[in-house]
Amino acid sequence: MFKIIGGDGRQYGPITAEQLREWIAAGRANGQTQVQREGETDWKPLSTFSELADALAAKLPAQLPAPASLPPPSDAADPTALANEVLARGCDVNIGSCLGRAWDLFMANFWPILGVSALMLVIVGTIGIIAGPLLGGLFWYYLKKIRREPAQVGDAFAGFNQSFLQLFLGALVASILVSIGLMACILPGIYLAVAWKLMLPVIIDKRLGFWDAMEVSRKVVTGCWWSVFLFLIVCMLINFCGVLLCGIGVFFTWPLTMLASAFLYEDLFGSAKPAAG
């Protein structure tokens, strides 16, 4: 069994060797496509797998130069089915585990994660109007790291070429509605701010429209709202400690808490597959 990374940067599989041969024949994968064998952790070019050499050789004459790998065809996600699938598995939020794994990943990739996160923090602080696409791209970068997929600096800017409008509108609409809720009675605003915490990663990872993603996040988070609320309080306290360290500490604490949020998303949505609409 194998997994592959499609041309859109998303992971597909597991699939059998025979299915992979069919995708090669159809032009959906080529020698440069990143492939992972089941039970292994490394991603390698498809051309390094000797058992698939015959399929590549058969396709080669028809593809000079070889086309970029294309993702397997997929239908639009059904947001209701996606939310129901996640809720059916149970909403388990382990704050210590999220922070612990975030710490381990941060330490193992310290300079890349610190550099990318610091860059995003500065840009968001300077041009807040595009925070949605920026933070959506940062979540995409983190998720690729969490899933042990190849991740480059450019992945952190994926929000500009993947779902830019939806990320922009999601962040804008959510901020307006949360502000209205806070002014109206405070509690509605707090509820919505927590409920929509996972909206941005849902948009960029599941390719949903902003309103559907807001509803999916709200439905799922509402099932464990108090746990997510406590998680956010802990993250706020950690970042507050970073601010107290002459403000510089936030460049360390913010990536840590954002990574923890990405782990929270992965725990809830990671194995959920968008159902066909």
C-alpha atoms as a printed R data frame, in Angstrom:
    type eleno elety resid chain resno       x      y       z
1   ATOM     1    CA   MET     A     1   0.000  0.000   0.000
2   ATOM     2    CA   PHE     A     2   1.156  3.517  -0.787
3   ATOM     3    CA   LYS     A     3   0.317  7.169  -0.155
4   ATOM     4    CA   ILE     A     4   1.086  9.967  -2.612
5   ATOM     5    CA   ILE     A     5   1.198 13.761  -2.562
6   ATOM     6    CA   GLY     A     6  -0.841 15.224  -5.396
7   ATOM     7    CA   GLY     A     7  -0.103 18.306  -7.427
8   ATOM     8    CA   ASP     A     8  -2.251 20.344  -4.997
9   ATOM     9    CA   GLY     A     9   0.027 19.408  -2.099
10  ATOM    10    CA   ARG     A    10  -2.575 17.171  -0.464
11  ATOM    11    CA   GLN     A    11  -2.031 13.577   0.608
12  ATOM    12    CA   TYR     A    12  -3.975 10.739  -1.022
13  ATOM    13    CA   GLY     A    13  -4.225  7.068  -0.111
14  ATOM    14    CA   PRO     A    14  -3.529  4.503   1.041
15  ATOM    15    CA   ILE     A    15  -3.791  2.880  -2.400
16  ATOM    16    CA   THR     A    16  -2.577 -0.387  -3.824
17  ATOM    17    CA   ALA     A    17   0.347 -0.730  -6.216
18  ATOM    18    CA   GLU     A    18  -2.131 -1.605  -8.960
19  ATOM    19    CA   GLN     A    19  -4.096  1.603  -8.380
20  ATOM    20    CA   LEU     A    20  -0.855  3.571  -8.455
21  ATOM    21    CA   ARG     A    21   0.037  1.965 -11.788
22  ATOM    22    CA   GLU     A    22  -3.355  3.058 -13.127
23  ATOM    23    CA   TRP     A    23  -2.697  6.645 -12.000
24  ATOM    24    CA   ILE     A    24   0.705  6.557 -13.703
25  ATOM    25    CA   ALA     A    25  -0.922  5.336 -16.915
26  ATOM    26    CA   ALA     A    26  -3.554  8.086 -16.652
27  ATOM    27    CA   GLY     A    27  -0.897 10.784 -16.139
28  ATOM    28    CA   ARG     A    28  -1.926 11.514 -12.548
29  ATOM    29    CA   ALA     A    29   1.488 10.535 -11.191
30  ATOM    30    CA   ASN     A    30   5.002 10.493 -12.606
31  ATOM    31    CA   GLY     A    31   8.573  9.849 -11.557
32  ATOM    32    CA   GLN     A    32   8.735 13.042  -9.480
33  ATOM    33    CA   THR     A    33   5.543 12.367  -7.501
34  ATOM    34    CA   GLN     A    34   6.303 11.997  -3.789
35  ATOM    35    CA   VAL     A    35   5.319  8.538  -2.525
36  ATOM    36    CA   GLN     A    36   5.353  6.888   0.898
37  ATOM    37    CA   ARG     A    37   5.200  3.148   1.396
38  ATOM    38    CA   GLU     A    38   2.849  1.987   4.154
39  ATOM    39    CA   GLY     A    39   4.747  1.447   7.398
40  ATOM    40    CA   GLU     A    40   7.529  3.865   6.440
41  ATOM    41    CA   THR     A    41   7.948  7.540   7.326
42  ATOM    42    CA   ASP     A    42  10.057  8.836   4.433
43  ATOM    43    CA   TRP     A    43   8.632 10.366   1.268
44  ATOM    44    CA   LYS     A    44  10.535  9.453  -1.896
45  ATOM    45    CA   PRO     A    45  10.161 10.151  -5.631
46  ATOM    46    CA   LEU     A    46   8.040  7.510  -7.324
47  ATOM    47    CA   SER     A    47  10.959  6.752  -9.663
48  ATOM    48    CA   THR     A    48  12.906  5.227  -6.738
49  ATOM    49    CA   PHE     A    49  10.396  2.381  -6.305
50  ATOM    50    CA   SER     A    50  11.703 -0.491  -8.424
51  ATOM    51    CA   GLU     A    51   8.378 -2.362  -8.368
52  ATOM    52    CA   LEU     A    52   6.784  0.533 -10.273
53  ATOM    53    CA   ALA     A    53   9.575  0.987 -12.808
54  ATOM    54    CA   ASP     A    54   7.679 -0.986 -15.465
55  ATOM    55    CA   ALA     A    55   4.673  1.344 -15.230
56  ATOM    56    CA   LEU     A    56   6.883  4.424 -15.500
57  ATOM    57    CA   ALA     A    57   8.814  2.946 -18.433
58  ATOM    58    CA   ALA     A    58   5.588  2.171 -20.270
59  ATOM    59    CA   LYS     A    59   4.366  5.733 -19.815
60  ATOM    60    CA   LEU     A    60   7.625  7.537 -20.519
61  ATOM    61    CA   PRO     A    61   7.461  7.681 -24.346
62  ATOM    62    CA   ALA     A    62   4.114  9.432 -24.171
63  ATOM    63    CA   GLN     A    63   5.228 12.103 -21.738
64  ATOM    64    CA   LEU     A    64   8.251 14.122 -22.788
65  ATOM    65    CA   PRO     A    65   8.651 16.140 -20.709
66  ATOM    66    CA   ALA     A    66   6.829 14.328 -17.905
67  ATOM    67    CA   PRO     A    67   3.752 16.267 -16.782
68  ATOM    68    CA   ALA     A    68   3.423 17.543 -13.234
69  ATOM    69    CA   SER     A    69   1.657 15.119 -10.926
70  ATOM    70    CA   LEU     A    70  -2.062 15.709 -10.714
71  ATOM    71    CA   PRO     A    71  -4.298 14.840  -7.780
72  ATOM    72    CA   PRO     A    72  -6.796 12.024  -8.115
73  ATOM    73    CA   PRO     A    73 -10.217 13.381  -9.085
74  ATOM    74    CA   SER     A    74 -12.372 14.306  -6.123
75  ATOM    75    CA   ASP     A    75 -15.842 15.731  -5.689
76  ATOM    76    CA   ALA     A    76 -16.775 18.724  -3.607
77  ATOM    77    CA   ALA     A    77 -16.889 18.134   0.118
78  ATOM    78    CA   ASP     A    78 -20.182 17.771   1.915
79  ATOM    79    CA   PRO     A    79 -19.744 19.967   5.019
80  ATOM    80    CA   THR     A    80 -22.605 18.298   6.902
81  ATOM    81    CA   ALA     A    81 -21.190 14.818   6.312
82  ATOM    82    CA   LEU     A    82 -17.719 16.017   7.305
83  ATOM    83    CA   ALA     A    83 -18.943 17.501  10.591
84  ATOM    84    CA   ASN     A    84 -21.031 14.408  11.358
85  ATOM    85    CA   GLU     A    85 -18.066 12.123  10.708
86  ATOM    86    CA   VAL     A    86 -15.851 14.050  13.112
87  ATOM    87    CA   LEU     A    87 -18.565 14.218  15.790
88  ATOM    88    CA   ALA     A    88 -19.298 10.496  15.414
89  ATOM    89    CA   ARG     A    89 -15.697  9.700  16.355
90  ATOM    90    CA   GLY     A    90 -15.958 11.797  19.490
91  ATOM    91    CA   CYS     A    91 -14.454 15.177  20.283
92  ATOM    92    CA   ASP     A    92 -11.417 14.482  22.442
93  ATOM    93    CA   VAL     A    93  -9.252 17.498  23.307
94  ATOM    94    CA   ASN     A    94  -6.011 16.675  25.127
95  ATOM    95    CA   ILE     A    95  -4.383 20.009  25.911
96  ATOM    96    CA   GLY     A    96  -1.183 18.525  27.323
97  ATOM    97    CA   SER     A    97  -0.751 16.223  24.332
98  ATOM    98    CA   CYS     A    98  -1.264 19.043  21.812
99  ATOM    99    CA   LEU     A    99   1.280 21.262  23.542
100 ATOM   100    CA   GLY     A   100   3.710 18.393  24.124
101 ATOM   101    CA   ARG     A   101   3.710 17.294  20.493
102 ATOM   102    CA   ALA     A   102   3.951 20.925  19.371
103 ATOM   103    CA   TRP     A   103   7.025 21.353  21.584
104 ATOM   104    CA   ASP     A   104   8.660 18.202  20.204
105 ATOM   105    CA   LEU     A   105   8.017 19.207  16.580
106 ATOM   106    CA   PHE     A   106   9.177 22.774  17.243
107 ATOM   107    CA   MET     A   107  12.437 21.587  18.806
108 ATOM   108    CA   ALA     A   108  13.030 19.077  15.997
109 ATOM   109    CA   ASN     A   109  12.547 21.786  13.326
110 ATOM   110    CA   PHE     A   110  13.472 24.819  15.378
111 ATOM   111    CA   TRP     A   111  14.977 27.231  12.864
112 ATOM   112    CA   PRO     A   112  12.647 26.519   9.912
113 ATOM   113    CA   ILE     A   113   9.513 26.794  12.039
114 ATOM   114    CA   LEU     A   114  10.808 29.794  13.976
115 ATOM   115    CA   GLY     A   115  11.798 31.627  10.800
116 ATOM   116    CA   VAL     A   116   8.559 30.968   8.905
117 ATOM   117    CA   SER     A   117   6.392 31.752  11.940
118 ATOM   118    CA   ALA     A   118   8.273 34.963  12.782
119 ATOM   119    CA   LEU     A   119   7.913 36.135   9.177
120 ATOM   120    CA   MET     A   120   4.173 35.494   9.252
121 ATOM   121    CA   LEU     A   121   3.783 37.188  12.626
122 ATOM   122    CA   VAL     A   122   5.493 40.322  11.352
123 ATOM   123    CA   ILE     A   123   3.443 40.418   8.138
124 ATOM   124    CA   VAL     A   124   0.150 39.806   9.973
125 ATOM   125    CA   GLY     A   125   1.049 42.552  12.437
126 ATOM   126    CA   THR     A   126   1.824 44.906   9.557
127 ATOM   127    CA   ILE     A   127  -0.941 44.010   7.076
128 ATOM   128    CA   GLY     A   128  -3.742 42.629   9.222
129 ATOM   129    CA   ILE     A   129  -6.325 42.820   6.436
130 ATOM   130    CA   ILE     A   130  -4.818 39.711   4.787
131 ATOM   131    CA   ALA     A   131  -4.479 37.760   8.033
132 ATOM   132    CA   GLY     A   132  -6.882 35.073   6.777
133 ATOM   133    CA   PRO     A   133  -4.793 33.919   3.791
134 ATOM   134    CA   LEU     A   134  -1.563 34.328   5.784
135 ATOM   135    CA   LEU     A   135  -2.703 32.286   8.776
136 ATOM   136    CA   GLY     A   136  -4.423 29.743   6.539
137 ATOM   137    CA   GLY     A   137  -1.132 29.240   4.706
138 ATOM   138    CA   LEU     A   138   0.737 28.951   7.996
139 ATOM   139    CA   PHE     A   139  -1.665 26.234   9.135
140 ATOM   140    CA   TRP     A   140  -1.027 24.466   5.814
141 ATOM   141    CA   TYR     A   141   2.733 24.616   6.464
142 ATOM   142    CA   TYR     A   142   2.275 23.289  10.002
143 ATOM   143    CA   LEU     A   143  -0.029 20.477   8.866
144 ATOM   144    CA   LYS     A   144   2.501 19.320   6.298
145 ATOM   145    CA   LYS     A   145   5.146 19.243   9.030
146 ATOM   146    CA   ILE     A   146   2.794 17.314  11.330
147 ATOM   147    CA   ARG     A   147   1.991 14.829   8.563
148 ATOM   148    CA   ARG     A   148   5.704 14.419   7.775
149 ATOM   149    CA   GLU     A   149   5.247 15.711   4.272
150 ATOM   150    CA   PRO     A   150   7.817 17.895   2.495
151 ATOM   151    CA   ALA     A   151   7.222 21.487   3.631
152 ATOM   152    CA   GLN     A   152   8.893 24.587   2.204
153 ATOM   153    CA   VAL     A   153   8.654 28.287   2.995
154 ATOM   154    CA   GLY     A   154   6.384 28.674  -0.015
155 ATOM   155    CA   ASP     A   155   3.807 26.390   1.620
156 ATOM   156    CA   ALA     A   156   3.286 29.045   4.285
157 ATOM   157    CA   PHE     A   157   1.995 31.329   1.519
158 ATOM   158    CA   ALA     A   158  -0.316 28.678   0.072
159 ATOM   159    CA   GLY     A   159  -3.269 30.735   1.235
160 ATOM   160    CA   PHE     A   160  -2.648 33.102  -1.679
161 ATOM   161    CA   ASN     A   161  -3.011 30.429  -4.355
162 ATOM   162    CA   GLN     A   162  -5.304 28.032  -2.520
163 ATOM   163    CA   SER     A   163  -8.669 29.414  -1.362
164 ATOM   164    CA   PHE     A   164  -7.481 33.032  -1.065
165 ATOM   165    CA   LEU     A   165 -10.960 34.544  -1.282
166 ATOM   166    CA   GLN     A   166 -12.492 32.006   1.115
167 ATOM   167    CA   LEU     A   167  -9.727 32.533   3.703
168 ATOM   168    CA   PHE     A   168  -9.997 36.306   3.360
169 ATOM   169    CA   LEU     A   169 -13.785 36.313   3.687
170 ATOM   170    CA   GLY     A   170 -13.751 33.766   6.509
171 ATOM   171    CA   ALA     A   171 -11.417 35.846   8.658
172 ATOM   172    CA   LEU     A   172 -13.256 39.067   7.820
173 ATOM   173    CA   VAL     A   173 -16.791 37.782   8.405
174 ATOM   174    CA   ALA     A   174 -15.808 35.938  11.580
175 ATOM   175    CA   SER     A   175 -14.110 39.028  13.054
176 ATOM   176    CA   ILE     A   176 -17.149 41.200  12.285
177 ATOM   177    CA   LEU     A   177 -19.639 38.740  13.777
178 ATOM   178    CA   VAL     A   178 -17.484 38.108  16.854
179 ATOM   179    CA   SER     A   179 -17.180 41.879  17.398
180 ATOM   180    CA   ILE     A   180 -20.953 42.263  17.131
181 ATOM   181    CA   GLY     A   181 -21.408 39.407  19.603
182 ATOM   182    CA   LEU     A   182 -18.984 40.977  22.066
183 ATOM   183    CA   MET     A   183 -20.707 44.357  21.847
184 ATOM   184    CA   ALA     A   184 -24.164 42.823  22.153
185 ATOM   185    CA   CYS     A   185 -23.706 40.719  25.249
186 ATOM   186    CA   ILE     A   186 -20.038 39.576  25.391
187 ATOM   187    CA   LEU     A   187 -20.935 35.890  25.812
188 ATOM   188    CA   PRO     A   188 -22.135 35.349  22.208
189 ATOM   189    CA   GLY     A   189 -18.883 36.848  20.967
190 ATOM   190    CA   ILE     A   190 -16.811 34.572  23.192
191 ATOM   191    CA   TYR     A   191 -18.783 31.536  22.070
192 ATOM   192    CA   LEU     A   192 -18.306 32.352  18.373
193 ATOM   193    CA   ALA     A   193 -14.599 33.182  18.755
194 ATOM   194    CA   VAL     A   194 -14.011 29.720  20.230
195 ATOM   195    CA   ALA     A   195 -16.428 27.917  17.897
196 ATOM   196    CA   TRP     A   196 -14.726 29.294  14.777
197 ATOM   197    CA   LYS     A   197 -11.192 28.579  15.994
198 ATOM   198    CA   LEU     A   198 -10.662 25.813  13.412
199 ATOM   199    CA   MET     A   199 -12.282 27.606  10.468
200 ATOM   200    CA   LEU     A   200  -9.055 28.548   8.643
201 ATOM   201    CA   PRO     A   201  -7.466 25.072   8.631
202 ATOM   202    CA   VAL     A   202 -10.825 23.590   7.585
203 ATOM   203    CA   ILE     A   203 -10.942 25.974   4.598
204 ATOM   204    CA   ILE     A   204  -7.443 25.263   3.326
205 ATOM   205    CA   ASP     A   205  -7.274 21.571   4.212
206 ATOM   206    CA   LYS     A   206 -10.803 20.494   3.226
207 ATOM   207    CA   ARG     A   207 -11.290 23.067   0.430
208 ATOM   208    CA   LEU     A   208 -14.600 24.333   1.790
209 ATOM   209    CA   GLY     A   209 -16.208 27.712   1.260
210 ATOM   210    CA   PHE     A   210 -15.833 30.120   4.171
211 ATOM   211    CA   TRP     A   211 -19.411 29.830   5.459
212 ATOM   212    CA   ASP     A   212 -19.456 26.039   5.228
213 ATOM   213    CA   ALA     A   213 -16.106 25.943   7.031
214 ATOM   214    CA   MET     A   214 -17.432 28.240   9.752
215 ATOM   215    CA   GLU     A   215 -20.408 25.925  10.246
216 ATOM   216    CA   VAL     A   216 -18.253 22.781  10.289
217 ATOM   217    CA   SER     A   217 -15.904 24.341  12.846
218 ATOM   218    CA   ARG     A   218 -18.828 25.571  14.957
219 ATOM   219    CA   LYS     A   219 -20.599 22.205  14.990
220 ATOM   220    CA   VAL     A   220 -17.474 20.239  15.844
221 ATOM   221    CA   VAL     A   221 -16.081 22.652  18.436
222 ATOM   222    CA   THR     A   222 -19.492 23.036  20.106
223 ATOM   223    CA   GLY     A   223 -19.271 19.315  20.922
224 ATOM   224    CA   CYS     A   224 -16.217 20.039  23.085
225 ATOM   225    CA   TRP     A   225 -16.529 23.799  23.511
226 ATOM   226    CA   TRP     A   226 -15.331 24.018  27.110
227 ATOM   227    CA   SER     A   227 -12.259 21.918  26.381
228 ATOM   228    CA   VAL     A   228 -11.348 24.087  23.393
229 ATOM   229    CA   PHE     A   229 -12.032 27.213  25.472
230 ATOM   230    CA   LEU     A   230  -9.646 25.973  28.172
231 ATOM   231    CA   PHE     A   231  -7.087 25.116  25.476
232 ATOM   232    CA   LEU     A   232  -7.254 28.698  24.169
233 ATOM   233    CA   ILE     A   233  -6.926 30.135  27.683
234 ATOM   234    CA   VAL     A   234  -3.757 28.086  28.221
235 ATOM   235    CA   CYS     A   235  -2.387 29.278  24.869
236 ATOM   236    CA   MET     A   236  -3.195 32.891  25.779
237 ATOM   237    CA   LEU     A   237  -1.330 32.545  29.074
238 ATOM   238    CA   ILE     A   238   1.687 31.075  27.295
239 ATOM   239    CA   ASN     A   239   1.723 33.958  24.807
240 ATOM   240    CA   PHE     A   240   1.252 36.456  27.623
241 ATOM   241    CA   CYS     A   241   4.409 35.078  29.213
242 ATOM   242    CA   GLY     A   242   6.132 35.622  25.881
243 ATOM   243    CA   VAL     A   243   5.007 39.256  25.840
244 ATOM   244    CA   LEU     A   244   6.367 39.746  29.367
245 ATOM   245    CA   LEU     A   245   9.814 38.658  28.145
246 ATOM   246    CA   CYS     A   246  10.370 42.088  26.586
247 ATOM   247    CA   GLY     A   247   7.945 41.138  23.829
248 ATOM   248    CA   ILE     A   248  10.592 39.043  22.079
249 ATOM   249    CA   GLY     A   249   9.426 35.856  23.751
250 ATOM   250    CA   VAL     A   250   6.236 35.916  21.685
251 ATOM   251    CA   PHE     A   251   8.299 34.950  18.628
252 ATOM   252    CA   PHE     A   252   8.866 31.657  20.439
253 ATOM   253    CA   THR     A   253   5.548 31.169  22.236
254 ATOM   254    CA   TRP     A   254   3.317 32.088  19.280
255 ATOM   255    CA   PRO     A   255   4.680 29.360  16.962
256 ATOM   256    CA   LEU     A   256   4.370 26.894  19.838
257 ATOM   257    CA   THR     A   257   0.699 27.685  20.475
258 ATOM   258    CA   MET     A   258  -0.115 27.850  16.752
259 ATOM   259    CA   LEU     A   259   1.487 24.434  16.292
260 ATOM   260    CA   ALA     A   260  -0.574 23.164  19.216
261 ATOM   261    CA   SER     A   261  -3.702 24.500  17.460
262 ATOM   262    CA   ALA     A   262  -2.669 22.655  14.294
263 ATOM   263    CA   PHE     A   263  -2.304 19.459  16.328
264 ATOM   264    CA   LEU     A   264  -5.761 20.089  17.803
265 ATOM   265    CA   TYR     A   265  -7.167 20.374  14.283
266 ATOM   266    CA   GLU     A   266  -5.334 17.233  13.165
267 ATOM   267    CA   ASP     A   267  -6.652 15.280  16.167
268 ATOM   268    CA   LEU     A   268 -10.218 16.200  15.274
269 ATOM   269    CA   PHE     A   269 -10.174 16.358  11.465
270 ATOM   270    CA   GLY     A   270  -6.993 14.613  10.385
271 ATOM   271    CA   SER     A   271  -8.492 11.260   9.434
272 ATOM   272    CA   ALA     A   272 -11.824 12.688   8.293
273 ATOM   273    CA   LYS     A   273 -12.381 12.478   4.541
274 ATOM   274    CA   PRO     A   274 -14.660 14.963   2.808
275 ATOM   275    CA   ALA     A   275 -17.722 13.105   1.587
276 ATOM   276    CA   ALA     A   276 -18.956 13.645  -1.934
277 ATOM   277    CA   GLY     A   277 -21.696 16.198  -2.247
